[in-house]
Amino acid sequence: MKINKKAALHNLGCKVNAYETEAMQQILENAGYEIVPFTEYADVYVVNTCSVTNMADRKSRQMLHKAKKMNPDAIVVGAGCYVQTKEAEALLDDTVDIVIGNNKKHELLAMIEAYENDHGKCGNVIDINHEKQEYEEMFLERTAEHTRAFIKVQDGCNQFCSYCIIPFARGRVRSRNSEDVIREVKRLAEHGFREIVLTGIHLSSYGVDTGDDLLHLIREVHKVLPDTAIWLGGPEVSYDARKVLEDLLAALREEYANTDPELSLTLEPLGHEADQAMDEASGRRCAELMYLLPYGVMKYDSCDRDVILNSVNTVRVTCENGVVEYEQMIRSPIDAYKWELVDRLRILAELTGASLVVQDSYAGWPFRKDSPLQQLCCQVYNRLTGQELKIEKLNSCAETGEIAGAIPDMDIVALAPWGRGAHTPREHLDLDTLQPFWEFLTALLRAMCEEA
C-alpha cells in the first residue's frame, strides 16, 4: 500500500550525521513517502541535529521551529546529538513532536506510526553514556553524491576531551562489523560509485571494542574493490588520531610497495575550525578586542545603587566556518543607554578590524498584575512573616525573558536570595538571606502542590 505523504529532511553537522540522514531518507522512501526539499510543504519534517557548539544547538532549534512554521499540522522529528544531550529541553519544545536520540534512528518509521496512532508526543532517547550499546546498523544503496559514497563504520568516542561534548552525545566507541561494511561497499559500487569514504566519529578507534582494526578493514575493502579509491573521514582532530592514521598509511605503503607501486596514499587534514580562525594575526586582533570590550555594570541609579540602569554581559564566544564570534548582551530599561553602548562597540569593531551585527533585543518579561503565582507568593510571605509583601521594583532578566518568549502563557516569578555587585566580577550572595529565602521557597512549593 502506497503512502500518499511527503517528507523533508535537513542535516546539521558532520559526515556521520549526513550518512544517517540519507539512511533515514531511504527508510522513508522505501515506506512510500515522497521526499521533497526542506523548504517545501511536507507532512513529516526530520531534522538531524548537531550539538558540537552552542551555535549548533541554536541552529538545531531554529530548523525545528522553521519546520513547524512551514506546516503547523506536520509531524516534526528532532533526531541526533542536540536532542540526545538536551532531551528535557527538546521534550518541552511544543514544535517538536517526536524526539529520537542517537542509536535509535533506525526506529524512525515505527515512531512516526506510533505518533499517528496516539497523537501524543513521543521520545526515544536512551542513556547512551551508561548503558552498553551495540552498533546501530543502517544501510545505504545510493547517496546524494554522484561518484563518492560515504559509509559509516564507527560511532562513539572514548577520549573525553575537556572541551568536547561528543562522547556524551554519541556514547562509547562502537564498531561496525566488517562483513556488513563490505556488503554495503559492494552494493554502492554496483550503483556506479568509484570512491568510498569510510567515516566515523572517532575513526582511528575502529575495532577497539571488537578486536578488529582500521587497517584490516581497509585491506578488506581494497581486496573486494581494488579499483575503488578509499578515503578516510571524520570529525576527530586529536594528535592520537593523526598518529594512528600516519602509522596506518605507512603500513599500507610498505604492504603494497611491490604489488602496486603507483598506489597513492596521503593524509590531508582539513584543519580544525579554531585553528583556521585563530592564526597569529587574527588571534592578536581578537585579544585586543576582548580586552577593550565593555563588561559588567555601566550605570547605576543615582538614588539606589541596587538598581542597575545599564549593563553588558558576555553571552558566548564561538568559532564556526573560520569566523570567531564574540556575542554580548546589553541590558537596560532605557533605550538611549543601549544605543550609547552600541555606538561604542561599533567604534571598537572598526578599530580592531571586526564587524558588528546588532540583533533584536532578548524577549521581555511582561509584568502581569493578575499573576496567580505572584498572588500566591504574597500569601505565603504573609503567613510566614505576618507582613504584607510589597513589590518595590520590576526587573526583566534574560533567563525569564527567554522562557516567557518560548512559552508565552507560562506564569513566571523569579526568586533569589539577596545579592550584591550584580553583573560584575564581584557579584556575590548575601549569606544572611539564604536561610529565610530557603524557608520561603519550600513553603511556596508546598502551597503550589496543595493548589494543584
MOKA-V533435 format. One line per field, one symbol per residue. ss: DSSP state (a for helix, b for strand, c for the rest). psi: psi as a letter, one per 40 degrees, with the letter a starting at -180 (. if undefined). burial: # if it has 24 or more other C-alpha atoms within 12 Angstrom, else .. A space follows every 10 residues. Layout:
ss->???
psi->???
burial->???
This chain:
ss->cccccbbbbb bcccaaaaaa aaaaaaaaaa cccbbccccc cccbbbbbbc cccaaaaaaa aaaaaaaaaa ccccbbbbbb aaaaacaaaa aacccccbbb ccccaaaaaa aaaaaaaacc cbbbcccccc cccccccccc cccccccbbb bbbbbccccc cccccaaaaa cccbbccaaa aaaaaaaaaa ccccbbbbbb ccaaaccccc cccaaaaaaa aaaaccccbb bbbbccccaa aaaaaaaaaa aaaaaacccc cccccccccc ccaaaaacca aaaaaaaaaa aacccbbbbb cccccccbbb bbbbbbbbbb ccbbbbbbbb bcccaaaaaa aaaaaaaaaa aacccccccc cccccccccc caaaaaaaaa aaaaaccccc cccccccaaa aaaaaacccc ccccccccbb cccccccbbc aaaaaaaaaa aaaaaaaaaa ac
psi->hhhgiiiiih hhaidddddd dddddddddd eeihhiidei hidhhhhhii fdiddddddd dddddddddd gdeihhhhia dddddfdddd deheehdhhh aieedeeddd ddddddddfi hiighigede hhiihhhhih eiididdhhh hheiiihedf idehedddde aihhiihddd dddddddddd eehehhhhii dgdeehedee eaiddddddd ddddgdehhh ihiieieidd dddddddddd dddddedddg dehhhihghe iidddddfid dddddddddd deiihahdhi hdeheehhdh ihihdihihh fehhhhhihh hiehdddddd dddddddddd deeiihhhii iihighhhde hddddddddd ddddeeihhh hdihhhiddd ddddddgdeh hhhhiiihii fifieehiih deeddddddd dddddddddd d.
burial->.....##### ########## #########. ..###..#.. ########## #######.## ########.. #..####### #######..# #.######## #########. ##..#..... ######.##. ..#.###### ###....### #########. ....###### ########.# ##.######. ..######## #######.#. .####.#### ##..#..### ########.. ##.##..##. .#........ ....#..... .......#.. ....##..## ..#######. ......#### ###....##. ...####### ###....#.. ##..#..##. .#.#...... .#.###.... ...#####.# #......... ....####.# #.##...... ###....... .##....... .........# #.##...... ..
